[in-house]
Amino acid sequence: MSKEPQKSKTRVPQGPSRMTREELIKESQRWLDIIQAKRINVYQRRRITRETVDNFGSYYNKGFLDYRKSVSEAGEYASIEWAGQGVYFTDVMGRRYLDCLGGFGIYSAGIKHPKIVSAVQAQLARMPLSSQELLDPLRGALSKMLGEITPGDLQYAFFISNGTDAIEGAMKLARLYTGNSGFVTCLRGFHGKSYGSLSLMGKAEYRVAFEPLLQDVYFVPFGDADAVEAELEKALAVGMDIAGVVAEPVQGEAGAIVPPDDYWPRIREICNRYNVLLIADEVQTGLGRTGKMFGVDHWNVAPDIMCLGKALGGGVMPLSAFISTPKIWKVMETNPFIHSSTFGGNPLACSAGIAALNVTLEEDLPGQAAKTGKYLLGELKKMQERYPEVWIEARGLGLLIGLEFVDSEFGYSVAAGLFKRGVLVAGTMLNAKTIRIEPALNIKKTQVDELLEKLDDTLKSLTT
């Protein structure tokens, strides 16, 4: 007769003890006081640092502590971002950093641009969100402005809060208009992490855990127009219906990969010939980042659908959009609620968007990006020649620049070394072999020279 299994005496780990209602009120008020405080003392700064690390570990995601170069392995050092202006930010302990990452393209106008902040503050004082039932003027005004500056016949816009939602909307619109379901997209492309946009993702490390994703998505090498045509030809031959071809003008997350000059004109012609929509993911490249208002402007190409995000909110509010032509948009008019969003196009976000467009045009941010980017990339290529054994390439367009090193470990050491010297850059999300540089488009030459000097110093320390 078998014995009954004994109960395990191993103690099950318990989570943090729950706070009472009164304690939560007190805790939330303490943080409100910190938010509203004009100054905080050294004791408060140290406490905020310690609590932030603890809160990420216990309540948010412990993995972030392992990944971030701003937190030491032993937890003895942590840089907690606190305030910023222009191209500089400070951590809670008052250390200052030159921001050459720009939130991966969010801060095209710099941190806390006064004209954009002022517009949002004024709208907040009037009315923060909309009723959802009446027409709100700022949504209409921003739509008009985007319709006026986007290439070709692009005219109608739908607003949401982030890039992945813009891609989702573009996919739905393409399917709705064409009646087809398939998409052709690019290896190493990055289009977001929600279900539809993740299906277009050209990187296995993001996809595998969530498969099966959408099945009728076909991948080709970026920059290879022949591969796009071959995929569409095969689809036509076997009766697979393709709704659109999706690509970034310059691949950002892949490491600032610039395609051949004939790539975009050719895929435009190929899409026309096969009666397939061309969808440009300009979430990272749009509004001046590459030295033109839009990345596709480098090749005088007008897509059928364009997705925008990041810089559209001026670095102050989350805002994204997908935009298309009157002919395509007609399928949305019969039922305007077939695609909707509670917070998309809210007055605060649209006020930021209007101000961001004003600043982009008034300060000629695309022109500044072209001029500064040419200088920076030229100097980086000269520097690369001095470190050929560890530094493979400097590449990019405008102020979307990638520095490719021999491996991820060395690239991470470069990013960490720059951070210790007061300069923020970063690799791609899971790989630091390529370091991305995406500062504010109005960064000054003296600040670019600061980056160059500290990068050279970092490389010297790592190679001697």
QUIMOTA-V445516 format. One record per pair of residues at least 24 apart in sequence whose ideal C-beta (glycine too) atoms are under 7 Angstrom apart, sorted by the first residue. I is the first residue (numbers start at 0). J is the second residue. If there is no record, write none. Layout:
# QUIMOTA-V445516
[[I:J] [I:J]]
This chain:
# QUIMOTA-V445516
[[15:57] [44:91] [44:92] [47:79] [47:91] [48:77] [48:79] [48:91] [48:92] [51:79] [52:77] [68:414] [68:415] [68:418] [69:418] [83:110] [83:111] [84:110] [84:111] [85:109] [85:110] [85:439] [86:438] [86:439] [86:442] [86:446] [95:421] [96:421] [96:422] [96:423] [97:421] [97:422] [97:423] [97:446] [97:449] [97:450] [98:423] [98:438] [99:422] [99:423] [99:424] [99:436] [99:438] [99:450] [100:423] [100:424] [100:425] [100:435] [100:437] [101:437] [101:438] [101:439] [102:314] [103:283] [103:437] [104:283] [104:288] [104:309] [104:310] [104:437] [105:309] [105:310] [105:314] [106:314] [106:439] [107:286] [107:287] [107:288] [107:310] [107:364] [107:439] [107:440] [108:313] [108:314] [108:355] [108:358] [108:364] [108:439] [108:441] [109:314] [109:439] [109:441] [110:314] [112:313] [112:314] [112:358] [114:354] [114:357] [114:358] [115:313] [115:314] [115:315] [115:351] [115:354] [115:355] [115:358] [116:315] [118:350] [118:351] [118:353] [118:354] [119:315] [119:316] [119:347] [119:350] [119:351] [122:346] [122:347] [122:350] [123:347] [126:346] [127:346] [127:347] [128:345] [128:346] [129:345] [129:346] [135:346] [137:346] [137:349] [137:350] [137:353] [138:344] [138:349] [140:353] [141:349] [141:352] [141:353] [144:353] [144:356] [145:320] [145:322] [148:292] [149:293] [149:305] [149:322] [150:293] [150:295] [150:296] [150:301] [151:301] [152:301] [152:324] [152:325] [153:301] [153:305] [153:322] [153:323] [153:324] [154:324] [154:325] [155:322] [155:323] [155:325] [155:328] [156:320] [156:322] [157:320] [157:321] [157:338] [158:318] [158:320] [158:343] [158:344] [158:348] [158:349] [159:319] [159:340] [159:343] [160:317] [160:318] [160:319] [160:342] [160:343] [161:308] [161:317] [161:319] [162:191] [162:282] [162:306] [162:308] [162:309] [162:319] [163:191] [163:192] [163:193] [163:196] [164:319] [165:282] [165:306] [165:307] [165:308] [165:319] [165:320] [165:321] [166:190] [166:191] [166:195] [166:196] [166:199] [166:280] [166:306] [167:193] [167:195] [167:196] [168:321] [168:338] [169:278] [169:304] [169:306] [169:321] [170:195] [171:338] [172:304] [172:321] [172:323] [172:327] [172:331] [173:242] [173:243] [173:276] [173:278] [173:304] [174:242] [175:330] [176:327] [176:330] [177:242] [177:276] [179:240] [179:241] [179:242] [180:215] [180:240] [180:242] [181:215] [181:216] [181:217] [181:234] [181:239] [181:240] [181:241] [181:242] [182:216] [182:241] [182:242] [182:243] [182:245] [183:217] [183:219] [183:227] [183:230] [183:231] [183:241] [183:244] [184:216] [184:218] [184:245] [184:246] [185:218] [185:219] [185:220] [185:221] [185:246] [186:218] [186:219] [186:220] [186:221] [187:221] [187:250] [187:253] [188:221] [188:246] [188:247] [188:250] [188:253] [189:251] [189:252] [189:253] [190:245] [190:280] [199:245] [204:429] [215:239] [221:246] [221:250] [221:256] [221:258] [222:258] [222:259] [222:262] [224:261] [224:262] [224:265] [224:266] [224:269] [227:266] [227:269] [228:269] [231:269] [231:273] [231:275] [235:273] [241:275] [242:276] [243:275] [243:276] [243:277] [243:278] [244:270] [244:275] [244:277] [244:278] [245:278] [245:280] [246:279] [246:280] [247:280] [247:284] [248:279] [248:281] [248:284] [248:289] [248:294] [248:295] [249:284] [249:289] [249:294] [249:396] [249:399] [251:283] [251:284] [251:399] [252:427] [252:428] [254:401] [254:403] [254:427] [254:433] [255:394] [255:395] [255:399] [255:400] [255:401] [255:435] [257:394] [257:395] [257:396] [260:298] [263:295] [263:298] [263:300] [264:298] [264:300] [267:300] [276:303] [276:304] [277:302] [277:303] [278:302] [278:303] [278:304] [279:305] [280:306] [281:305] [281:306] [281:307] [282:306] [282:307] [282:308] [282:309] [282:319] [283:309] [284:399] [285:310] [286:310] [286:311] [286:359] [287:359] [287:364] [287:365] [287:368] [287:440] [288:368] [288:397] [288:398] [288:399] [289:396] [289:397] [289:399] [290:365] [290:368] [290:369] [290:372] [290:396] [290:397] [291:365] [292:365] [303:327] [310:355] [311:352] [311:355] [312:348] [312:351] [312:352] [312:355] [313:351] [313:352] [313:354] [313:355] [313:358] [315:351] [316:347] [316:348] [316:351] [317:348] [318:348] [318:351] [318:352] [362:441] [364:440] [364:441] [367:440] [367:441] [368:397] [368:398] [368:440] [369:397] [371:398] [371:442] [371:447] [372:397] [372:398] [372:400] [374:444] [374:447] [375:400] [375:447] [376:400] [378:451] [382:451] [382:454] [382:455] [386:458] [386:462] [389:462] [398:437] [398:438] [398:440] [399:437] [400:436] [401:433] [401:435] [402:433] [402:434] [402:436] [403:432] [403:433] [404:432] [406:432] [407:431] [407:432] [410:434] [412:461] [413:457] [413:458] [413:461] [416:457] [416:460] [416:461] [417:453] [417:454] [417:457] [420:453] [420:456] [420:457] [422:450] [422:453]]
